[in-house]
Amino acid sequence: MKTLYIKVLAAFSILFLHGCESLDYLPADQLSEKTFWQTEEHARQASAGMYAAMKATWCFGMEFTFDMCSDIADGSSPWSDVSRGTSFASNSAGVQNHWQYLYELVHRANTVIRNVADMPVSQETIDRVTGEAKFLRALAYFRMLNCWGGVPYYDETCDINKEFASLSNPRCTADELRAHVLDDLDEAIRKLPVKWDGADYGRATKGAAYALRGKVYLFDRQWENAISDFEEIVYDRTESYGYSLHPDYNGLFRLYNGNKSDEMIFSIQSIDGNTAGYALDIVSYFGNKSTMRLIAGNLIVPSTTLVDMYENPDGSAFDWDDVFPGFNEGGSQVRRNYMCVAIDQGSTVVTSTLDCDTAKVAAAYRNRDPRLCLNVITPYSHYLGTDAGSQPMDKQFVLADPTQGGAPMEAFAFIRNSEGWNSYFWRKWIPTGNLDGYWGEYTRTPYEFPLIRLGDVILMLAEAYNESGLTDKAMAEVNKVRERAGMPGLGSGPEWLDVNGYEDMAVRIRNERAYELAGEGLRYWDLRRWGLLEDSVKDATDIFGDLMYVRSYQPRHELWPIPLVEMERNRNLEQNPGW
């Protein structure tokens, strides 16, 4: 893992592509084909450069942030325009950046495919590197398909060194683009290895290509093909892939300093908690003001919708009225009376619990599906943050009534929300304390982040089974994930665990994906493919039901607009409907 990232950074600093279809492009005269594309090590460096592009912030380096565009998270950055629907337009900086950096990955892959084919190296190396490039190109184009539908398609015959200033292909259709993606994944499956040795951990594998191809089929409602691909790796049909659910749900999201998991199918690595640029910047978006030296924090927070979805430990539906009668319809003040305390002006102690039974409030969250409190910092629970510097310090999340005392301050005993919202906080992905000194670069999260993991694949397989009329098989797959979480299996006794046909199973799969995959950035794409985006768009409200901000929906939001700057550069582009 460490070796791969050293080579990624080396390649990133010298490699041929500094731009993409619309990024400013640095011609590659500094990298002579006579001196570079010659050795096995050159091939490895070239492929490493593709991974550097893949993990870039605006490519796949902020996957976790897409949850704020769905019903399970709220936020102010980086997708506020997409999430709120109020200023979502063809000049959106986020939309433009995502387009640009996805094409950066495409053109890097194209350059590798074109040049590696004629290198004086072994055929095994040529095949392996080509397989990696085809996988990463498919990953980029599949995201473009989901964002915009058809887009201009460029393969390895496009030499970006010569054509960067005149790229003018028209948009292909969505079906044509999907066919290209599937072709790339077919070849990746043929050429990629089942496993890599330790030094190359993190590179694309045959199993990753099967999983991604199955996902492409699933999104296109080709259920039989999706089942075939997912079964290949879930049940080791033709190879011994060795994937398995990580025994500890919480530990799966805290893999650092060389720790690995057999649940990870394709993921973004991290090698050092004290060096900038080696890990994803999750903390700046998901961390709270008590996370080490964080200046802003909690730009994205778990929504009340997500928290209220989590079931009771017996699998029955949670209802606040069962805890506090009249809570649901009582309005903001009633909820505050039930849940707020007073703290001192120095933010060091609770001076009065007022009318709040803090133990009862805490238990309302703790006595639920265990994934809730592993994913979310809930009221009256504790979090090991730091002081104003980097020393570990126990913090508590309290709901403080500002009319009865002070307000939380991150340098002292309580967690502060930098947005001023009375919202929840993420626990998932957020380091505790300073990880015994391992973590010092506070804008980076030193954990391995999955783009594809087995828990996700199992739930996608369950969905494909259910859509094919195989509800019992779908239930068995969902129960694997529930068992790992410590939740009772569907169909295991009480009537509330009964599954009454296709539609009931479909709802349960959708909910299970929210419980299991919260904070991983998948919900937005799920809602869109299910045709449920419109139904999910509601104003963002806090724990008390007070408005945080307004969200809106228009039919044109189902596809993103083609960035305005791209249409100015390429006159052959046509805009998506409604934009």
N, C-alpha and C positions, 0 to 999 in steps of 0.2 A: 504493500500500500504506500509506504513512504517512498520507495524507489519510483513508483509510477508518478507521484506528484513532483518529485524533483525534476523528472524528465518533462512533465507537462510544463513547468515553469520555464525550463531551459528552452523548450521548443517554442513556447508562447513568445519569448523575447526575441527570437531570431527568425521565426517562421515566415513564410511567404505571404500570408494574407493578413492585412491589417484592416481591411474593409469588407464590405459586402455589396449587395445590389445598390444600396444607397448610403452606406457609410463612406466617409472619405477614404480613398484607397491609396495605399502606398505601393507603387510599382515594385516588383520583386527583383530589380536588377542587383540588389544587395545579396541575393541568394542564387548563385549560379547553378544551373542544372548540371553543369559539368563537374561541380565539386560536391553537390549535396546528394542528389538521388543516386547514390552509388553503393551503400553498404547496408548491412542488417541494422546497424545502429541508426542510420539515417531513416530507415523505414519506421523504426520504433519511435523516433523523435517526431516524425511527421504525423503518425497516428496519435501521439500524445497531444500534439497541437490541436487536434479535433476535440479532444476532451476538455482542453482549456476553453475552447469556444463554447462547448456545451454547458459548462458550469458558470459561464459569465452571467452576471446579475440579470440582464434583460433577456437572456436566452432561457435556460432552465434553472438559474440560480435563485429564483424567487418563487418557486412553485408553491410553497406554503402560503404565499400571499393571496392566491386566488380564492381561498375560502371567504375572504371579505366580500367577494362578489356574489356570495350565496346566502342562504338563510342561517348558516351556522356560525358566522362571524360578522363583526362590524368593524369599521376602521376608517382612518383618515388618509392613509397612504399605503401603497402606491397606486391603487386602482380606484380612487374615490370617484372618478368620473364614470367608469364602467359600473361600479357598484351602485351608485346613486341614480344613474341614468339622467341626471339633470344637465350635465354639460358634456356628455359623451358625444364626441364629434370626430370628424376625419382629421382634425389637427391635434388630437389627443397625444400628448407626449408618450404615455405608456404604450398606446397602440402602435405608434410609429416606432418606438424603440424595440418592441417585441418583433415586429416585422423585420427590422434591420438586422437584429442579432440572430434571428433564425436563419436569415439568408447568409449571414456570416458563417454559420455552421455548415450550411449547404455548400457554399463555395470552397470551404476548407476540405470538406469531404470530396467534392468533385476534383480538386487539385490532387489529392492523395490518390484517388482511383485512377486518374489519368496518368500520373507519373510513376506510380509503383508498378504498373503493368509491365514496364520495360526495364525495370531495375535489374542489375546483374546479381540477384540474390536468389535464394531457394524459392521454388514454387510454393512451398508451405508458407513461407513468409508473405509472398504476394497474395495468396488466398486469404490468409488470416487478416492482414491489414485491409484488404478489399472488403472482407466481411464486416470489419469494424466500421469502415466508412459507409457501407451500404446501410448498416443498422442506424448509424447516427443521422444519415441523410433522411432515412425513413422517419425517424423520431421527429426531426424538424418539420418535414412536410406534413406529417400527420397532425402536428399542432397547428400548422397553417390551415389545413383542411378544416379543423374544428373552429378556428377563429374566423376565417374569411370565406370558406368554401373553396372554389377553384382559385388558383393564383398562377402567376407566370412560372413555368417549369423550366429549370435549367439542369442538365445532367453534365457528365464529365466532358462532353464535347465542347462545352462552354469554357473557354480559357479566360479566366478573370483577369489575367495579366494583360490581355490584349483587348478585352471587351468591357472593362469595368465602366467606361464612360458612355457606352452605347447599348446597354442592355434594354431591349424593347419588346420582349416576347409578350404577346397578349395572354390573358388568363386562360388556362385550360379549364375544363369543366371539373366539378367535384368528383364525378365518377372517373374521369381520366387521371386526376391526381391520386385518387385512392388506388387505382390500378398500378401506378408507378410505385407507390408506397409498398404495396403487396409484392410487386416484383423484387424490390430491394430486399424485403424481408425473406422472400424465398431463397435468394442467393446468400443472404447472411446466415440462414439456417444451415445451408450446405457447407459454408466455409468457416464458421466460427467454432471454436473448441467448446466442449462441455464445461471445462474448468480452466482457470489459469493458475499458475503457481503463485506463491505468496508475493513475490515482487511485482506481479502484474494484477493483483487483486483490484477489482473495480472496473476492468475493461469489459466490454460487451461479450456475452457468451451465447451459445446456441439456445439455452433456456430463456435468456432475455429476449431473443428474437422470436421464439415461439410465443412468449407471453405478449409481446407487443403486437404480433400478427393476430393473435386471438382477440386482443383489444380492438384492433381495427375492424375485424369481423363483427365483434359485438356491437360496436357503435353503428355499423351498417346493418344490423339486425340479421346477419347471416349466422343464425344460431348453431347450426350443425357444424360449420367450420370452426366457430369459436370454441365449441365443446371439444372438438378434436385437438385443437392446439392447447387449450388449458389442461385437458386430461393428460396430454403428453408429459407435462412437467409436474403436475400434481401427483400422478400415478406412475411416473417413470416408465412410460410405455416402451420406449426404444433405447433409452440411455439411463444411466444412473446419475440423475442430476443432484440428488441429495438435498433437495429443499425440504424444510420442515418449519413449522411454526415455532418461533422463539418461546421458550417456556415461561418467560417473564415479560408481560406486556410493557411494563414500565422500562425494563432494561433494554428493550429493543430500540428505544429512542435515546439511549445514553451510551452508545457504542463509541468509545474514543480510546486513544493511546494504543491502537493495535487490536482492540477487541472486535470480534466479528460475529455474525449470526448467519445461520443457514436459511433464515427467512428472506434475506436480502437477495433479490434477483438482479436488479440493476440500480445502483445508487451512486450518489455523489459523496466522495471521500473527504475526510479531514485528517491532517497528520499532526498538527501542532496547535496547541491552545494559546501560544504566546507569540505567534508570528502572523502579521497581517497578510491577508490574501490567500491563506491556505484553507479557509473554511467559509461556509456560507454565513451571510449576515442575517441570521434569524433573530438574534437577540434584539437588534435595533427595532424590529417590528413587533415581536412577541413578548419581549422582556418588559418588566415593570420598572418603576423608578427606584426600586430597591435592588435591582440587578446590578452587578458590579459597575460602578461609576457611570451608569447610563444617564445621558443627558436628557433624552426625551423618553422614549419607551412607550409601550402599550399603544402603538399606532394601530394595531389590530388586536381585537379582543374577542373572546368567545361570546356568542349571542345568548340572550335569554332563551331563544328558541332551542338552541342546542342543549343547554343545561336542563331545560324542562322536558326534553325528549327522553332523557335517560330513565330507565325503568327502575322499579323497586327491586330488591334482591331476589324476590320470588318470580320476577318476570312480569308482574302486573304493571299497569300504567301508573305513573306518578301523578298526583294531583295536589296542588298546594292547599286546596280546601280541606283535604284530609289532615293536614298539619295545623293550619290556622283557618277555622271556619270563616267564610266571607272574604277570604284573601283575594280570590280571583276577580270578584266584582266590586271589591271595597275601594278601589282607587288608590292613588299614590299615598295619601296620608295614612290610610289604614295600614298599608304595607310598611310604611316607615315606622309606625308605632310598634309593629310586630318585630322589626328587624334592626332598628337603630339603637346605638348607645352614645354616650358622651365621653369624650376624652379631654385631657388637659391641654392647655395652650402649647405646652412643650412637646406634645405628641409622644409621651412616654408611658402613660397609664390610662386605663379606663376609669373614669371618675364616677360614672353611674351607668348601670345597665338600663335605666329608665324603665320602660314597659317591655323590654326585650328579654326573652329567655334565650340567652346566647347558646346554651347547650342544645336546646331544642332546634334552633336555627341550624347549628352546625350538623346535628344529626340528620336533618332533612336532606342534606347533601351527602353526608358520609354513608348513610344507610341506603345506598342506591347501587346500581351497576358500578363495580369498582373502577371502571374506566373513566367515570365522571371525575373523581377526585385525583386520578392520575393525569388527566388532561387539563384540568381547570383548577385554579386556586379559588376556593369558595369561601364565603364569609365565615369568619371565626376559625379558620384553619391557619396553619403556620407555614412559612416559607423561609428557607435559609438563604437570605440575601447577603448583602454586605453593608458596611457603613458607607460613609461618603467616599471612601477610598476603595480598598480591596480586602479588608478584613471581614471574615464571615460574621454574620450577625443575624440572630433569629428575628423574624418579622411576623406580624399577624395582620391579616386582612380583616379590618372592622368596617362596618357601615356606620360612620360617625355623623351624628346630627349637628350641623354647624351652628344651629341656634342655641345649643345647650353646652357648647364648649369649643375646643380647638379642632383643627383639621389635621389629617395624617401628613407626616413629613418623612421622606425616605431615609434621612440620616438617623432617624430615631427608631421607635418601636413598631411603627405601622407602615403599611404599604400605601403609597400615594399614586393616584391616577393622573398622569400628566395631561390628559385631555379634559379633566374635570368631570368625567362621566362616573356615574355610580354603576359601573359595569364589573364583570368578572375579569380575571386575568388568566393567561395561559400558564400552566405548569409544564405541559409537554414541550420538549426541546429546550427548556430554560435551565442552564446549569445552576447547581446549588452552591452557595458560597463561592469559593474560588477553585473548587475541585482539588483541594489539598495542594494548591500551588500550581497545578497543571494549566489552569486557565488564567491568562493575563491580558489577552487581546479582547477587550470587552465588546467590540463590534463584531466579533466572530463567534459562532457556536461550534465547538470542536466535536460535533457528533456526526456520524454517518447519516445521510439523508436519503431515504428511498424514493426513487422515481417509479420503481415497480417492486412490490414485495409480495410474498406468498399469501398473506392475509387478504390483500386486494384481489389477487388472482382467484382464490377460493370463492370469494363473494361474487366475482364476475362469472365463474363457472356455475354457481348456484343460480344466478340470473338467467344464464343461457339454458340451463336445465328447465327452469320454471317456464320460460318462454316456449320451450319445446314440449310442454305438457308433462314434464317429469318432476312433478312437485315434490314427491317423496325424496328423490335424489337431491333436489335443491335444498330441502330441509336438512338432510344429512350434512351437506357442505356448510351451511350456515351454523349448524350446531358445533362444528369443529372450532369455529371462531369464538362462539359463545362459551364453549367449555374452557378454552384458554383464558378467557376473561373472568371465569368464575361465575357465569350465569347459567341458569337452568336451560336445558335444551327445549326447542320448540317441539310440541307434541309429546311432552314428557309427563303429563299428569293433569294439573289444574286446567280448567276450561279456558282460562285466559292465555294459555300456551298452545291451544289448539290452532291448527292452520286450516282454514276453511276455503280451500281452493286456490286457484291461480291468483286472483286479485289480492287476497289476504297475504299470500306468500310474497307477491311483488312489493306490497307495502312494507312487509317485515324486512325484506332484503334492502330496500331503500333506507329504512331506519338503521339497520345494522351497519350499513356503510357509513352513516353519520356517526354512530357510536364509536366504531372501530377506527375510522380514517380521519377523524377530526384533526385539523392542523396540518394536513398533508397536501392540501390544495386540490383535491379531486372533486369536491362537491359541486362546484360551479359547472364543470363539464358534464357531470352526471345529470344535474337538473335540466340542462339544455337538451341532452340527448333523450331524456325521458319526456320532453315536452312539458315540463313542470316549472320552467323558469318564471313565467308570468305569475303563476299561483304562489310562488315563493317570495315574490317581491312585496315586502311590507316595510313600513317606516321602522327605523331602528329605535328601539326603546330600551331603557335601562332596567335594573332589577326591580324598581318601584313602578315601572310602567310609564315613566316620563319620557318624552320625546328626546332623542339624541340628535337625529337628523332625518330628513325626508328622503325617501327613495321613490323612484317612478319607473314605469315600464312602458315601452312602445314595441310593437311587433318587429321593428327594424333592429332591435337589440339582439335578436336571435343570431345575427351575423355581425361581426365588427365592420366598421367602415374601412375601405382601403385608405391608407394614410394620404392626406392631401399632397404632401411633398412627393410621394411616389407617383401620383397621377400627373404632377407637373413634369417629372423627369421622364416618365414613360407614357406617351400620349396614346398608346394602344390599350391602356387599362380602362376598364369600365367599372363604375362604382356599384356597390351592392344596393339592393332595393331600399328606398326610403332615406338614403343618405344623399 
